[in-house]
Amino acid sequence: MIAKFIREYRSFYFSYIVLATSFILLFFLYQLPTEFLQNALLLSLTLLILLTAGLFWKFHNRMRALEDYVHEEALPLLNKPVDLAYLNLIEAEKETTREQLLVYKSREEDLQAMVKLWSHQMKVPLAALSLMSQTDNLNQKDVDHQLLRLDNYMANLLNYLKLINHASDFRFEQVEVREVVVDLVKKYRNQFLQKDISVTIDGNWLLKTDRKWLSFALSQIIDNALKYNKTGGKVAIELNNGISISDTGIGILAEDIPRLFDEGFTGFNGREHQKATGFGLYLTKRVLNQLELAISVESQLEIGTTVSITKVQ
């Protein structure tokens, strides 16, 4: 406490020493009686001691008020403009810290939910592969299908972690969207054949975007178009200053559409068919926002769904 007090008032004591030294030099220069010098120094030291005691008492109270800071209790002791400015700064820092803690807590809870859901979803294809190996019924197409599901779930988790940690490596370049779509159709070829779903791709779209992240976003939409489509159904992809992906699937309830892109939302279809994780479309929306693309959904039950992607105007 004493060291802090000296640091706080060091300029005052330095000034006193300079003045006292100058005073003594003047006495010697003018050869004044030392009796006057002794009396003057004694008086100044007495005043200095009294002033120091007062300043230290006040400083001690202020330090205690700061150390045991509770805003209402501190105000009577810390009522100078500088003190109040410090209090306001401390209060602002406390509020900022509280907000940051809430954000970190929310992220941690979201991450725990995602990992829990992800681990649950991973069990399904792993169990299917395990069953195939135990029964010696290893159909290559079925194996590829389960491996693709595992790959999609892994991609979802990794991309989710990148997005929430702001570690996304977006690299914009001129991309022919048709090439991206064709690659995805090839990737899901076995699923199209397995459900006898036909696919058409019309047009093209030259877009400045990130190829990898656009591919990820479109893969989620195509995966849903396959997942919720009927056997013998159709998927139509149109590219003309935008992307339109239509399917002849089971459709989406009207009341579910506004919440499709909410984190963790599965909707009636996801719960009924137990196929949704609730994170695919959420990640799609976040990625498309980063790519400055807008997404919208139109759907009719038992008729199908159309997902449209356009440039943000």
C-alpha positions in Angstrom: 0.0 0.0 0.0 2.8 2.5 0.9 4.7 1.7 -2.3 1.5 2.4 -4.3 0.9 5.6 -2.4 4.4 6.9 -3.2 4.0 6.0 -6.8 0.7 7.9 -6.9 2.1 11.1 -5.4 5.8 10.8 -6.6 5.5 14.0 -8.6 4.3 15.9 -5.5 7.2 14.7 -3.3 9.7 15.3 -6.1 8.5 18.9 -6.3 8.8 19.3 -2.5 12.4 18.0 -2.6 13.4 20.4 -5.4 11.8 23.4 -3.6 13.4 22.4 -0.3 16.8 22.1 -1.9 16.4 25.4 -3.7 15.4 27.0 -0.3 18.5 25.6 1.4 20.8 26.9 -1.4 19.3 30.3 -1.2 20.1 30.4 2.6 23.7 29.5 2.0 24.1 31.9 -1.0 22.8 34.9 1.0 24.5 33.6 4.2 21.3 33.9 6.2 21.2 32.7 9.9 21.0 28.9 10.1 18.4 29.3 12.9 15.9 30.6 10.4 16.7 27.7 8.1 16.1 25.2 10.8 12.8 26.7 11.8 11.7 26.9 8.2 12.6 23.3 7.5 11.0 22.1 10.7 7.7 23.9 9.8 7.7 22.6 6.2 8.4 19.0 7.4 5.6 19.3 10.0 3.2 20.5 7.3 4.5 17.7 4.9 3.8 15.0 7.5 0.3 16.3 8.2 -0.4 16.6 4.5 1.0 13.1 3.9 -1.2 11.6 6.7 -4.3 13.2 5.2 -3.4 12.1 1.7 -2.6 8.6 2.8 -5.9 8.2 4.7 -7.8 9.4 1.6 -5.7 7.2 -0.7 -6.2 4.2 1.6 -10.0 4.6 1.5 -10.1 5.0 -2.2 -8.0 1.8 -2.7 -10.2 -0.2 -0.4 -13.3 1.1 -2.3 -11.7 0.0 -5.6 -10.6 -3.4 -4.3 -14.0 -4.1 -2.7 -15.8 -2.5 -5.6 -19.6 -2.6 -5.5 -20.9 0.3 -7.5 -23.4 1.7 -5.0 -21.1 1.4 -2.0 -18.1 2.9 -3.8 -19.8 6.1 -5.0 -19.6 8.0 -1.7 -15.8 7.5 -1.5 -15.1 7.7 -5.2 -16.9 10.8 -6.2 -14.3 12.7 -8.2 -14.7 13.0 -12.0 -11.5 10.9 -12.5 -12.7 8.2 -10.0 -16.2 8.1 -11.6 -14.6 7.8 -15.1 -12.6 4.8 -13.8 -15.7 3.3 -12.3 -17.6 3.7 -15.6 -14.7 2.0 -17.4 -14.7 -0.9 -15.0 -18.4 -1.3 -15.3 -18.2 -1.3 -19.1 -15.4 -3.9 -19.0 -17.5 -6.0 -16.6 -20.5 -5.8 -18.9 -18.3 -6.7 -22.0 -16.8 -9.7 -20.1 -20.3 -10.9 -19.1 -21.5 -10.7 -22.7 -18.4 -12.6 -24.0 -19.0 -15.3 -21.3 -22.6 -15.7 -22.4 -21.5 -16.0 -26.1 -18.8 -18.6 -25.2 -21.3 -20.5 -23.0 -23.8 -20.5 -25.9 -21.2 -21.7 -28.3 -20.1 -24.4 -26.0 -23.7 -25.6 -25.5 -24.3 -25.6 -29.3 -21.0 -27.5 -29.9 -22.0 -30.1 -27.2 -25.4 -30.5 -28.8 -23.8 -30.8 -32.3 -21.3 -33.4 -31.2 -23.9 -35.4 -29.3 -26.2 -35.4 -32.3 -23.3 -36.1 -34.7 -22.1 -39.1 -32.6 -25.7 -40.5 -32.6 -26.0 -40.1 -36.4 -22.6 -41.7 -37.0 -23.8 -44.9 -35.2 -26.4 -45.6 -37.9 -24.1 -46.1 -40.9 -21.5 -47.7 -38.6 -24.0 -50.2 -37.3 -25.2 -50.9 -40.9 -21.6 -51.6 -42.0 -21.0 -53.8 -38.9 -24.1 -55.8 -39.7 -23.0 -56.3 -43.3 -19.6 -57.6 -42.3 -21.1 -60.0 -39.7 -23.6 -61.5 -42.2 -21.0 -61.5 -45.1 -23.5 -59.6 -47.1 -21.2 -56.8 -48.4 -23.0 -55.3 -51.3 -20.7 -52.7 -52.8 -23.4 -50.2 -53.5 -24.8 -50.4 -49.9 -21.3 -50.1 -48.5 -20.7 -47.0 -50.7 -24.0 -45.5 -49.5 -23.1 -45.9 -45.8 -19.6 -44.5 -46.5 -21.1 -41.5 -48.2 -23.3 -40.9 -45.2 -20.3 -41.1 -42.9 -18.4 -38.7 -45.1 -21.3 -36.2 -45.1 -21.6 -36.3 -41.3 -17.9 -35.8 -40.9 -18.0 -32.8 -43.4 -20.9 -31.3 -41.4 -19.0 -31.4 -38.1 -15.7 -30.1 -39.5 -17.4 -27.3 -41.4 -19.5 -26.4 -38.4 -16.4 -26.1 -36.3 -14.8 -23.9 -38.9 -17.8 -21.6 -39.1 -18.2 -21.1 -35.4 -14.5 -20.5 -34.9 -14.3 -18.1 -37.9 -11.6 -20.2 -39.4 -13.3 -20.5 -42.8 -10.9 -20.3 -45.7 -13.0 -18.7 -48.4 -11.3 -18.2 -51.7 -13.3 -16.5 -54.4 -12.8 -17.3 -58.1 -14.8 -17.5 -61.3 -16.7 -20.8 -61.1 -18.9 -22.6 -63.6 -21.7 -23.8 -61.3 -22.6 -26.6 -63.8 -19.2 -28.2 -63.2 -19.9 -28.2 -59.4 -23.4 -29.7 -59.8 -22.2 -32.4 -62.2 -19.5 -33.4 -59.7 -22.1 -33.7 -57.0 -24.4 -35.8 -59.1 -21.5 -38.1 -59.8 -20.8 -38.3 -56.1 -24.5 -39.3 -55.4 -24.8 -41.5 -58.5 -25.4 -44.7 -56.5 -28.1 -43.0 -54.4 -29.9 -41.8 -57.6 -29.7 -45.4 -59.1 -30.7 -47.1 -55.8 -34.0 -45.1 -55.7 -34.4 -45.0 -59.4 -34.4 -41.2 -59.3 -33.8 -39.4 -62.6 -31.8 -36.1 -62.6 -31.7 -33.3 -65.2 -29.3 -30.4 -65.3 -30.2 -27.4 -67.6 -28.1 -24.3 -68.3 -25.0 -22.9 -66.6 -24.1 -20.0 -64.3 -20.7 -18.3 -64.2 -20.3 -17.1 -60.6 -17.5 -15.6 -58.6 -17.6 -17.7 -55.5 -15.7 -20.3 -53.4 -16.0 -23.6 -55.2 -15.4 -25.8 -52.2 -18.0 -24.1 -49.9 -20.6 -23.8 -52.7 -20.2 -27.5 -53.3 -20.7 -28.2 -49.6 -23.9 -26.1 -49.5 -25.3 -27.7 -52.7 -24.5 -31.1 -51.4 -26.8 -30.6 -48.4 -29.6 -29.6 -50.7 -29.1 -32.5 -53.2 -28.8 -34.9 -50.3 -32.2 -33.8 -49.0 -33.7 -34.0 -52.5 -32.6 -37.7 -52.5 -33.4 -38.4 -48.9 -37.0 -37.2 -49.0 -37.8 -38.2 -52.6 -40.0 -41.0 -53.7 -38.7 -44.1 -55.5 -38.8 -43.4 -59.2 -38.9 -39.7 -58.5 -37.2 -36.8 -60.3 -34.7 -34.1 -59.4 -34.4 -31.1 -61.8 -31.5 -28.6 -61.5 -31.8 -25.4 -63.4 -28.9 -22.9 -63.7 -29.8 -19.4 -65.0 -28.5 -16.5 -63.0 -29.2 -18.6 -60.0 -29.7 -22.2 -58.9 -33.0 -24.0 -58.7 -33.2 -27.6 -57.3 -36.6 -29.2 -57.5 -37.7 -32.7 -56.4 -40.8 -34.8 -56.5 -40.5 -35.8 -52.9 -42.8 -35.8 -49.9 -42.8 -32.0 -49.5 -42.5 -29.8 -46.3 -45.2 -28.6 -44.0 -46.0 -24.9 -44.6 -45.4 -24.1 -40.9 -42.0 -25.8 -41.0 -40.6 -23.7 -43.9 -39.8 -20.5 -41.9 -37.7 -22.5 -39.4 -35.9 -24.8 -41.9 -32.6 -22.9 -41.5 -32.7 -22.7 -37.7 -30.0 -24.5 -35.8 -31.1 -28.0 -34.8 -34.5 -27.8 -36.4 -35.6 -31.1 -38.0 -39.3 -30.4 -38.7 -42.0 -33.0 -39.1 -40.3 -34.9 -41.9 -37.0 -35.2 -40.0 -38.8 -36.5 -36.9 -41.1 -38.8 -38.9 -38.4 -40.3 -41.0 -35.6 -40.0 -38.5 -33.2 -38.8 -41.2 -32.5 -35.2 -40.3 -29.7 -33.9 -38.1 -31.1 -30.4 -38.0 -27.7 -28.9 -38.9 -27.4 -29.5 -42.7 -29.6 -26.6 -43.8 -28.5 -24.4 -40.9 -24.9 -24.8 -42.2 -26.0 -24.3 -45.8 -27.6 -21.0 -44.8 -24.5 -19.8 -43.0 -22.2 -20.8 -45.8 -24.4 -19.1 -48.5 -24.5 -15.9 -46.3 -20.7 -15.9 -46.4 -20.9 -16.3 -50.2 -23.4 -13.5 -50.5 -26.1 -15.8 -51.8 -29.7 -15.9 -50.7 -31.7 -19.1 -50.4 -35.5 -19.7 -50.4 -37.8 -22.7 -50.3 -41.1 -23.5 -51.8 -42.9 -26.8 -51.1 -46.2 -28.6 -51.4 -47.0 -31.8 -49.5 -46.8 -34.9 -51.6 -45.9 -32.8 -54.7 -42.3 -31.7 -54.0 -39.9 -29.0 -53.0 -38.0 -26.3 -54.9 -34.9 -24.7 -53.4 -33.7 -21.5 -55.1 -30.3 -19.8 -54.7 -29.7 -16.3 -56.0 -27.2 -13.5 -55.7 -27.9 -11.1 -52.9 -29.0 -7.8 -54.4 
